[in-house]
Amino acid sequence: MFLIVGLGNPEKKYETTFHNMGFLAVGEAADKLGVKFKKKECEASVAEAFLGGEKVILARPVTYMNASGRAVKQLMAKYKVPPENLLVIYDDFDLPKGKLRIRASGSAGTHNGMRSIIGEIGCSEFPRIRIGIKDPEVNIPIINYVLAEIRREDYPLFAAACSDAADAAIRFARGEDIEHVMSAFNKN
């Protein structure tokens, strides 16, 4: 059993903001797996897939970013998912826009959604995919930036990053070792 969680905010007005990279990427993974987000459970919108006989839960918490950990904790308990089978996809202001960085574990950094997850589940030893959103040309407070609309000219860059994140998540859910996934997708 694997749990792939994309972080974001549930309202339509946030749909194409930088802070919704996780929602967009997990949506792309669902499309690639041919499944839809049909169920609402554990404070999340959920889609189910099977890869190699293994159940994979794709989730978008509806708790808003800063309380994402509530949904993740509930989903992990319901489906008995150990931390090493949890994968979280989210935006990262510390990485250049469009760049992916996959890690087997780590801190929350400056990300409130990740702080919430780590606080709720009590550990940071789970894989994550960060999608870079930093634009050196933009100089506004982080809170305003992450909730800003993605510029139309940047859509192709972020669509490619979300597609790559989805591919990486699917490889992980197929049972590929996170180190192999990292070496395939972490580019300089």
TORVO-294712 format. One record per residue: x negated, y negated, z of N, C-alpha, C in turn; residue in one letter. Coordinates in steps of 0.05 Angstrom, whole numbers. Atoms other than C-alpha are relative to their C-alpha. Layout:
N
+--------+--------+--------+--------+--------+--------+--------+--------+--------+------+
!     nX !     nY !     nZ !    caX !    caY !    caZ !     cX !     cY !     cZ ! rest !
+--------+--------+--------+--------+--------+--------+--------+--------+--------+------+
!      X !      Y !      Z !      X !      Y !      Z !      X !      Y !      Z !    A !
...
+--------+--------+--------+--------+--------+--------+--------+--------+--------+------+
//
This chain:
188
+--------+--------+--------+--------+--------+--------+--------+--------+--------+------+
!     nX !     nY !     nZ !    caX !    caY !    caZ !     cX !     cY !     cZ ! rest !
+--------+--------+--------+--------+--------+--------+--------+--------+--------+------+
!    -17 !     24 !      0 !      0 !      0 !      0 !    -18 !    -25 !      0 !    M !
!     15 !     26 !      2 !    -26 !    -69 !    -20 !     20 !    -23 !      2 !    F !
!    -15 !     24 !     -2 !      1 !   -138 !     -4 !    -16 !    -23 !    -13 !    L !
!     13 !     22 !     13 !    -16 !   -195 !    -51 !     18 !    -25 !      4 !    I !
!    -15 !     23 !     -8 !      6 !   -263 !    -25 !    -12 !    -25 !    -15 !    V !
!      8 !     26 !     12 !      4 !   -328 !    -65 !     11 !    -22 !     17 !    G !
!     -8 !     22 !    -17 !      7 !   -391 !    -23 !     10 !    -24 !    -16 !    L !
!    -12 !     24 !     13 !     49 !   -452 !    -41 !     23 !    -10 !     17 !    G !
!    -23 !     12 !    -13 !    111 !   -491 !    -24 !     25 !      7 !    -18 !    N !
!    -22 !    -11 !     15 !    180 !   -465 !    -44 !     18 !    -19 !    -16 !    P !
!    -18 !     18 !     15 !    217 !   -527 !    -69 !     -9 !     -5 !    -28 !    E !
!      5 !      5 !     29 !    222 !   -542 !   -143 !    -19 !    -23 !     -4 !    K !
!     16 !     23 !      4 !    189 !   -609 !   -134 !    -30 !      6 !      4 !    K !
!     28 !     -8 !     -4 !    124 !   -573 !   -114 !    -10 !     20 !    -21 !    Y !
!      6 !    -22 !     19 !    125 !   -523 !   -171 !    -26 !     -3 !    -15 !    E !
!     24 !      4 !     16 !     69 !   -553 !   -212 !    -20 !    -19 !     14 !    T !
!     20 !     15 !    -15 !     27 !   -584 !   -157 !    -25 !     17 !      5 !    T !
!     25 !    -14 !     -5 !    -44 !   -565 !   -140 !      3 !     20 !     23 !    F !
!     -3 !    -17 !    -23 !    -22 !   -535 !    -74 !     16 !     26 !     -6 !    H !
!    -15 !    -24 !      8 !     20 !   -483 !   -112 !    -16 !     19 !    -18 !    N !
!     16 !    -19 !     16 !    -38 !   -448 !   -147 !      5 !     29 !      8 !    M !
!     -5 !    -28 !     -9 !    -25 !   -386 !   -105 !     26 !     10 !    -11 !    G !
!    -27 !     -8 !     11 !     49 !   -384 !   -125 !     -3 !      5 !    -29 !    F !
!      3 !     -3 !     29 !     30 !   -394 !   -198 !    -15 !     26 !     -7 !    L !
!     16 !    -24 !      5 !    -23 !   -339 !   -196 !     14 !     26 !      6 !    A !
!    -15 !    -24 !     -7 !     20 !   -288 !   -161 !     24 !      4 !    -19 !    V !
!    -21 !     -2 !     20 !     75 !   -304 !   -210 !    -11 !     11 !    -26 !    G !
!     13 !    -11 !     24 !     27 !   -290 !   -267 !     -5 !     30 !      4 !    E !
!      5 !    -29 !     -6 !      9 !   -223 !   -233 !     26 !     15 !     -4 !    A !
!    -26 !    -13 !      3 !     83 !   -206 !   -229 !      8 !      3 !    -30 !    A !
!     -6 !     -2 !     29 !     92 !   -222 !   -303 !    -17 !     22 !    -14 !    D !
!     18 !    -21 !     12 !     32 !   -178 !   -322 !      8 !     28 !      8 !    K !
!     -9 !    -26 !     -9 !     61 !   -121 !   -281 !     29 !      6 !     -7 !    L !
!    -28 !     -4 !      9 !    131 !   -131 !   -310 !     20 !      2 !     23 !    G !
!    -19 !      0 !    -23 !    165 !   -144 !   -243 !      9 !    -29 !      5 !    V !
!    -12 !     26 !     -7 !    208 !   -201 !   -217 !      2 !     -3 !     30 !    K !
!     -5 !      7 !    -28 !    215 !   -236 !   -150 !     30 !      1 !      5 !    F !
!    -29 !     -4 !     -3 !    284 !   -208 !   -133 !      9 !     -1 !     29 !    K !
!     -7 !     -3 !    -28 !    283 !   -198 !    -58 !    -10 !    -23 !     17 !    K !
!      9 !     19 !    -21 !    279 !   -246 !      1 !     -1 !     16 !     26 !    K !
!      3 !    -14 !    -25 !    251 !   -214 !     63 !    -25 !    -11 !     15 !    E !
!     23 !      9 !    -16 !    204 !   -232 !    120 !     -9 !    -28 !     -7 !    C !
!      6 !     28 !      6 !    209 !   -306 !    102 !    -17 !     -3 !    -25 !    E !
!     15 !      1 !     25 !    182 !   -292 !     32 !     18 !      9 !    -23 !    A !
!    -12 !    -10 !     24 !    205 !   -282 !    -39 !    -19 !     23 !     -9 !    S !
!     16 !    -24 !      4 !    181 !   -211 !    -58 !      7 !     14 !    -26 !    V !
!     -2 !    -18 !     23 !    169 !   -169 !   -119 !    -15 !     26 !      6 !    A !
!     13 !    -26 !     -5 !    150 !    -95 !   -118 !    -10 !     12 !    -26 !    E !
!     12 !    -15 !     23 !    105 !    -57 !   -166 !    -13 !     25 !     10 !    A !
!     15 !    -24 !     -6 !     71 !     10 !   -169 !    -23 !      2 !    -18 !    F !
!     24 !     -3 !     16 !      0 !     19 !   -192 !    -14 !     25 !      8 !    L !
!     13 !    -25 !     -7 !    -29 !     88 !   -195 !     13 !     15 !     23 !    G !
!    -15 !    -13 !    -22 !     26 !    114 !   -149 !      0 !    -16 !     26 !    G !
!      2 !     16 !    -25 !     10 !     60 !    -97 !     19 !    -24 !     -2 !    E !
!    -18 !     22 !     -1 !     62 !      9 !    -77 !    -15 !    -26 !      4 !    K !
!     12 !     26 !     -2 !     42 !    -64 !    -87 !     23 !    -20 !      5 !    V !
!    -19 !     21 !     -6 !     81 !   -120 !    -54 !    -12 !    -27 !     -8 !    I !
!      8 !     27 !      8 !     74 !   -189 !    -87 !     18 !    -19 !     16 !    L !
!    -17 !     18 !    -17 !     98 !   -246 !    -42 !     -8 !    -29 !     -2 !    A !
!      2 !     29 !     -1 !    109 !   -320 !    -41 !     14 !     -9 !     26 !    R !
!    -13 !      9 !    -25 !    122 !   -345 !     31 !     18 !    -24 !     -6 !    P !
!    -18 !     23 !      3 !    181 !   -393 !     35 !      0 !    -17 !     25 !    V !
!      3 !     14 !    -25 !    157 !   -421 !    101 !    -13 !    -27 !     -3 !    T !
!     17 !     23 !      6 !    119 !   -478 !     68 !    -29 !      7 !      8 !    Y !
!     28 !     -6 !     -1 !     44 !   -478 !     65 !    -10 !      4 !     29 !    M !
!     12 !      0 !    -27 !     27 !   -494 !    138 !     10 !     21 !     19 !    N !
!    -11 !    -22 !    -16 !     69 !   -436 !    165 !     -1 !     26 !    -15 !    A !
!      2 !    -25 !     16 !     49 !   -383 !    114 !     -6 !     25 !     16 !    S !
!      8 !    -22 !    -16 !     21 !   -339 !    168 !     24 !     16 !     12 !    G !
!    -24 !    -14 !    -10 !     91 !   -323 !    195 !      9 !     21 !    -19 !    R !
!     -9 !    -19 !     21 !    112 !   -290 !    130 !    -20 !     22 !     -4 !    A !
!     21 !    -21 !      5 !     46 !   -254 !    121 !      0 !     20 !     23 !    V !
!     -1 !    -18 !    -23 !     48 !   -226 !    192 !     24 !     19 !     -1 !    K !
!    -24 !    -17 !      2 !    119 !   -201 !    182 !     -2 !     21 !    -22 !    Q !
!      3 !    -18 !     22 !    104 !   -170 !    115 !    -20 !     22 !      6 !    L !
!     20 !    -20 !     -8 !     42 !   -135 !    141 !     12 !     20 !     20 !    M !
!    -12 !    -18 !    -20 !     82 !   -106 !    199 !     21 !     18 !    -13 !    A !
!    -21 !    -16 !     12 !    141 !    -84 !    157 !    -11 !     22 !    -18 !    K !
!     11 !    -19 !     19 !     98 !    -50 !    104 !    -24 !     15 !     10 !    Y !
!     23 !    -13 !    -12 !     43 !    -28 !    151 !    -25 !     -3 !    -17 !    K !
!     23 !      6 !     17 !    -10 !    -62 !    109 !    -24 !     -8 !     18 !    V !
!     24 !      8 !    -16 !    -80 !    -64 !    141 !    -13 !    -25 !    -13 !    P !
!     13 !     24 !     11 !   -120 !   -129 !    133 !    -16 !      4 !    -25 !    P !
!     17 !     -4 !     24 !   -167 !    -98 !     82 !     16 !      5 !    -25 !    E !
!    -17 !     -3 !     23 !   -107 !    -86 !     36 !     17 !    -24 !     -5 !    N !
!    -13 !     26 !      4 !    -82 !   -158 !     41 !    -18 !    -16 !    -18 !    L !
!     15 !     19 !     17 !   -104 !   -206 !    -14 !     16 !    -26 !     -1 !    L !
!    -13 !     26 !      0 !    -87 !   -280 !     -9 !    -12 !    -17 !    -22 !    V !
!      9 !     18 !     21 !    -91 !   -328 !    -68 !     10 !    -28 !      7 !    I !
!     -7 !     27 !     -7 !    -93 !   -402 !    -56 !    -18 !    -21 !    -13 !    Y !
!     16 !     22 !     11 !   -119 !   -470 !    -79 !    -23 !     -7 !     19 !    D !
!     23 !      8 !    -17 !   -186 !   -496 !    -54 !    -11 !    -27 !    -11 !    D !
!      9 !     26 !      7 !   -204 !   -569 !    -54 !    -31 !     -2 !     -1 !    F !
!     29 !      0 !     -1 !   -278 !   -552 !    -42 !    -13 !     12 !    -25 !    D !
!     10 !    -12 !     25 !   -285 !   -517 !   -110 !      8 !    -18 !    -24 !    L !
!     -7 !     15 !     24 !   -287 !   -552 !   -178 !     25 !     12 !    -13 !    P !
!    -25 !     -9 !     11 !   -221 !   -549 !   -215 !     -4 !     23 !    -20 !    K !
!      1 !    -22 !     18 !   -208 !   -484 !   -250 !    -19 !     23 !      7 !    G !
!     20 !    -21 !     -8 !   -264 !   -445 !   -216 !     12 !     19 !     20 !    K !
!     -9 !    -21 !    -19 !   -249 !   -379 !   -181 !    -22 !      7 !     18 !    L !
!     20 !    -10 !    -19 !   -284 !   -355 !   -119 !     15 !     22 !     16 !    R !
!    -12 !    -23 !    -14 !   -267 !   -286 !    -91 !    -19 !      8 !     23 !    I !
!     16 !     -8 !    -23 !   -290 !   -266 !    -22 !     14 !     24 !     14 !    R !
!    -11 !    -23 !    -15 !   -281 !   -203 !     20 !     11 !     -9 !     27 !    A !
!     -9 !     10 !    -26 !   -270 !   -245 !     83 !    -11 !    -29 !      2 !    S !
!     10 !     27 !     -4 !   -285 !   -314 !    111 !     18 !    -17 !     18 !    G !
!    -15 !     18 !    -17 !   -260 !   -374 !    148 !     23 !    -13 !    -16 !    S !
!    -22 !     15 !     14 !   -199 !   -417 !    132 !    -11 !    -25 !    -14 !    A !
!     10 !     25 !     11 !   -243 !   -476 !    115 !     19 !    -23 !      7 !    G !
!    -17 !     23 !     -4 !   -200 !   -538 !    107 !     29 !      6 !     -7 !    T !
!    -27 !     -7 !     10 !   -138 !   -499 !     84 !     19 !      8 !     22 !    H !
!    -20 !     -5 !    -21 !    -78 !   -502 !    131 !     15 !     26 !     -3 !    N !
!    -14 !    -25 !      5 !    -43 !   -443 !     99 !    -17 !     23 !     10 !    G !
!     18 !    -21 !     -8 !   -104 !   -399 !    111 !     -3 !     -1 !     31 !    M !
!      2 !      2 !    -30 !   -110 !   -426 !    183 !     24 !     13 !     13 !    R !
!    -24 !    -12 !    -10 !    -38 !   -405 !    194 !     -1 !     31 !     -2 !    S !
!      2 !    -29 !      3 !    -50 !   -335 !    167 !    -20 !     12 !     20 !    I !
!     21 !    -10 !    -19 !   -114 !   -324 !    207 !     10 !     -2 !     28 !    I !
!    -11 !      3 !    -27 !    -80 !   -350 !    269 !     22 !     20 !      6 !    G !
!    -23 !    -19 !     -4 !    -18 !   -306 !    261 !     -9 !     29 !      1 !    E !
!      7 !    -28 !      1 !    -52 !   -241 !    242 !    -25 !      7 !     18 !    I !
!     22 !     -3 !    -20 !   -112 !   -252 !    289 !    -26 !     10 !    -12 !    G !
!     26 !     -8 !     11 !   -168 !   -237 !    240 !     -4 !    -15 !    -27 !    C !
!      6 !     13 !     25 !   -203 !   -266 !    179 !    -13 !     20 !    -19 !    S !
!     13 !    -21 !     15 !   -228 !   -200 !    152 !     19 !     12 !    -21 !    E !
!    -16 !     -9 !     22 !   -185 !   -196 !     90 !     -8 !    -15 !    -26 !    F !
!      8 !     13 !     25 !   -199 !   -211 !     16 !     17 !    -24 !     -7 !    P !
!    -15 !     24 !      9 !   -180 !   -277 !    -15 !    -11 !     -9 !    -27 !    R !
!      8 !     12 !     25 !   -182 !   -311 !    -83 !      7 !    -30 !      2 !    I !
!     -4 !     29 !     -1 !   -192 !   -386 !    -82 !     -1 !    -11 !    -29 !    R !
!      0 !     13 !     26 !   -175 !   -428 !   -143 !     -7 !    -29 !      4 !    I !
!     10 !     27 !     -4 !   -214 !   -493 !   -147 !     19 !    -20 !    -12 !    G !
!    -17 !     22 !     10 !   -174 !   -557 !   -154 !    -14 !    -27 !      0 !    I !
!     13 !     26 !     -4 !   -226 !   -612 !   -140 !     -6 !    -13 !    -27 !    K !
!      6 !     16 !     23 !   -230 !   -666 !   -192 !    -17 !    -24 !      9 !    D !
!     17 !     22 !     -9 !   -289 !   -713 !   -182 !      9 !    -28 !     -9 !    P !
!     -9 !     26 !     11 !   -253 !   -767 !   -222 !     23 !    -12 !     17 !    E !
!    -23 !      9 !    -16 !   -196 !   -771 !   -171 !    -10 !     -6 !     28 !    V !
!      9 !      8 !    -27 !   -208 !   -809 !   -106 !     24 !     -9 !     16 !    N !
!    -22 !      6 !    -18 !   -146 !   -804 !    -63 !     -1 !     20 !     24 !    I !
!      0 !    -18 !    -22 !   -134 !   -772 !      5 !      8 !     29 !     -8 !    P !
!     -5 !    -28 !      7 !   -133 !   -695 !      2 !     30 !      6 !      2 !    I !
!    -28 !     -7 !     -3 !    -61 !   -690 !     28 !     16 !    -11 !    -24 !    I !
!    -14 !     11 !     23 !    -37 !   -735 !    -29 !     -8 !     15 !    -26 !    N !
!     10 !    -13 !     23 !    -80 !   -699 !    -80 !     12 !     28 !     -3 !    Y !
!    -10 !    -28 !      2 !    -58 !   -627 !    -64 !     29 !      1 !     -7 !    V !
!    -29 !      1 !      6 !     15 !   -648 !    -70 !      6 !    -15 !    -26 !    L !
!     -4 !     14 !     26 !      4 !   -685 !   -136 !      5 !     20 !    -22 !    A !
!     -5 !    -16 !     25 !     27 !   -658 !   -203 !    -26 !      4 !    -14 !    E !
!     23 !     -7 !     17 !    -25 !   -623 !   -245 !      3 !    -17 !    -25 !    I !
!     -1 !     16 !     25 !    -43 !   -669 !   -303 !      4 !     18 !    -24 !    R !
!     -7 !    -16 !     24 !    -16 !   -643 !   -369 !    -25 !      9 !    -15 !    R !
!     25 !     -8 !     14 !    -86 !   -643 !   -400 !    -15 !     22 !     15 !    E !
!     14 !    -21 !    -16 !   -109 !   -596 !   -344 !     16 !     27 !      1 !    D !
!    -16 !    -24 !     -1 !    -53 !   -545 !   -354 !    -15 !     25 !    -11 !    Y !
!     14 !    -23 !     10 !    -94 !   -499 !   -399 !    -22 !     11 !     18 !    P !
!     22 !     -8 !    -19 !   -152 !   -498 !   -349 !     12 !     16 !     23 !    L !
!    -12 !    -13 !    -24 !   -107 !   -480 !   -290 !     16 !     25 !     -8 !    F !
!    -13 !    -25 !      9 !    -66 !   -430 !   -331 !    -20 !     22 !     -3 !    A !
!     21 !    -20 !      3 !   -130 !   -394 !   -348 !    -10 !     10 !     27 !    A !
!      9 !     -8 !    -27 !   -152 !   -395 !   -275 !     20 !     18 !     14 !    A !
!    -21 !    -17 !    -12 !    -85 !   -367 !   -252 !      1 !     27 !    -13 !    C !
!      0 !    -26 !     14 !    -88 !   -313 !   -305 !    -23 !     17 !      9 !    S !
!     23 !    -15 !    -10 !   -158 !   -293 !   -283 !      5 !      9 !     29 !    D !
!     -5 !     -8 !    -27 !   -136 !   -293 !   -210 !     20 !     23 !      1 !    A !
!    -19 !    -22 !      2 !    -77 !   -248 !   -229 !    -14 !     25 !     -8 !    A !
!     15 !    -23 !      9 !   -124 !   -201 !   -266 !    -17 !     12 !     23 !    D !
!     16 !     -9 !    -22 !   -170 !   -198 !   -206 !     17 !     13 !     22 !    A !
!    -18 !    -11 !    -20 !   -112 !   -185 !   -158 !     10 !     28 !     -9 !    A !
!    -10 !    -25 !     10 !    -86 !   -129 !   -202 !    -22 !     21 !      2 !    I !
!     23 !    -19 !     -2 !   -155 !    -96 !   -205 !     -3 !      8 !     29 !    R !
!      3 !     -6 !    -28 !   -159 !   -100 !   -129 !     23 !     19 !      8 !    F !
!    -23 !    -17 !     -7 !    -88 !    -70 !   -122 !     -2 !     27 !    -13 !    A !
!      4 !    -27 !     12 !   -109 !    -13 !   -168 !    -20 !     16 !     15 !    R !
!     18 !    -14 !    -17 !   -159 !      5 !   -115 !    -29 !     -6 !     -6 !    G !
!     28 !      7 !      6 !   -222 !    -27 !   -145 !    -12 !    -14 !     24 !    E !
!     14 !     12 !    -22 !   -272 !    -45 !    -92 !     -2 !    -30 !     -3 !    D !
!      1 !     29 !      1 !   -270 !   -119 !    -75 !    -27 !    -11 !    -10 !    I !
!     26 !      8 !     10 !   -345 !   -124 !    -88 !     -2 !      1 !    -30 !    E !
!      0 !     -2 !     30 !   -335 !   -101 !   -160 !     17 !    -23 !    -12 !    H !
!    -17 !     22 !     10 !   -278 !   -151 !   -169 !    -15 !    -26 !      2 !    V !
!     15 !     25 !     -3 !   -322 !   -206 !   -141 !    -21 !     -3 !    -22 !    M !
!     21 !      2 !     20 !   -379 !   -190 !   -188 !     11 !     -5 !    -28 !    S !
!    -13 !      4 !     27 !   -331 !   -189 !   -248 !     11 !    -29 !     -3 !    A !
!    -14 !     26 !      3 !   -297 !   -256 !   -232 !    -15 !    -24 !     12 !    F !
!     15 !     23 !    -12 !   -345 !   -299 !   -190 !    -22 !     -8 !    -19 !    N !
!     20 !     10 !     19 !   -383 !   -339 !   -242 !    -12 !    -25 !     11 !    K !
!     14 !     24 !    -10 !   -434 !   -393 !   -228 !     12 !    -25 !    -11 !    N !
+--------+--------+--------+--------+--------+--------+--------+--------+--------+------+
//
